[in-house]
Amino acid sequence: MTAHRQIGLLLALALVVSACGENGAATTTTAASTTTAPAPTTTAEPPTTTEPPPISASIEVSMEGDDGAAAVVRTLYAWVGDRTLPIPAAPGGLLDVLADVHPTVDMTVEAVLHSADIEGGRIAVVTADSDVVLLADEGSGWRVVGGHLARFGVGPWYGATVRHVLILGTDKNIGSYQPVYRADSIHLLSANVDRGAGNVLGFPRDSWVEASYGMDKFTHVNALSDRNSEEMVEIAERLSGLEIDGYIVTGFGGFMSLVDAFGGVVVDVPYGMAEPKSNAFLSKGIQRLFGEKALGFSRNRRINGGDFTRSRHQGMVILGALDGVLEGDITDVPIVLGILQDYTWTNLSLGDLLNLAVIAFEMDPTRVTNTVLAGTTGIATGGAAVVFLDEDSNAEVFADLEDGVIDG
């Protein structure tokens, strides 16, 4: 995970200085004369230098609710207005975005706190007209973790411009510790905040990969590795050459509960299905799928394209979930993350989770594409049916994803 630089911002003042001769005194040369008169004496006023006062404005914040959260928000806005005040405890990247903002008019900001207590601490979205400030408290008090102070004409800062997160779905139901079983669904979710675009990249679950314990199907690594999902991230990074922020993992049971909690996902089912092993009984067309049917659609691989088509269908469900989130409001994010925490596991911090969730509201769903890695099915040593990934074709995909977007 990339650590954000914490840097101080200094207000530079221009000094106006008068230029004199080499030794600081004015020199005068006159023509020679047969008469010498005393040189006139002149008394000059010393040059005056005036330092312009720093550009500043008073920005007051009116916000009800948690006093600690209000104090943090007030400190941020006060500093934006007056750079002689202490630098607020906020990510350096956000302060960089605000560096060239110099309000000249006093103002009062009416802010509203939307917070939730979740596992590991508290999170909050603070809205003030078009402004958004993100706060997290992981045990040591509220701190700013991201934001978009749009009233000043600047863009958002929710961490790095390009983000990559590995999304895993295991093949285990409620009643078991779902994160440490085989990964039935493996997807890299990418986003470019500046472009409002992204991609869902599917890894066929049977991809033949090198793990710490030897060659194996990618799906097995989550269950057999001593580091489970962490090694899944490491393998995905090695295959792609991309820096992945972390993982979010759930199981069959968690997936169904999560889909139901969000009111289902809308998916355009490409053709009718009647497959009993995955319990996929679906008609063709656009429909809202709830937990059991969404899982059946995601699991069915007794279809043309097998593992590749199933991975694409899983990406369709993820995109349906994104659309569903965007039907709500950014102020719903703390509650949504609370629901997410009930059914998933992650190594991301609360601040990272909050930033990633809010990034969704900077995205245009029509610019988030669904891609599956290329490969061929075959038989590995020992007789296992596997997917051999196509290194050349996939290298182009990974290179394209360096900016979080698949172009073309």
ZIMO-V441451 format. One line per field, one symbol per residue. ss: DSSP state (H for helix, E for strand, - for the rest). burial: + if it has 24 or more other C-alpha atoms within 12 Angstrom, else -. A space follows every 50 residues. Layout:
ss->???
burial->???
This chain:
ss->-------------------------------------------------- --------EEEE----HHHHHHHHHHHHHHH----------HHHHHHH-- ------EEEE-EEEEEEE--EEEEEEEE--EEEEEEE-----EEEEEE-H HH----E----EEEEEEEEE-------HHH--EEEEEEEEEE----EEEE EE----EEEEE--EEEEHHHHHHH---HHHHHHHHHHHHH-----EEEEE -HHHHHHHHHH---EEEEE---EEE----EEE--EEEEE-HHHHHHHHH- -----HHHHHHHHHHHHHHHHHHHHH---HHHHHHHHHHHHHH-EE---H HHHHHHHHHHHH--HHHEEEEE--EEEEE-----EEEEE-HHHHHHHHHH HHH-----
burial->--------+----------------------------------------- -----++++++++--+--+++++++++++++++---+++++++++++++- +++-----+-++++++-++-++++++++--+++++++----++++++++- -+--+++++++++++++++++++----+++++++++++++++++++++++ +++++++++-+---+++++++++++--++++++++++-++-+++++++++ ++++++++++++-++++-+---+----+-+++-----+++++++++++++ +-+--+++++++++++++++++++++---++++++++++++-++++++++ +++++++++++++-+-+++++++++----------++++----+--++-- ++++++--
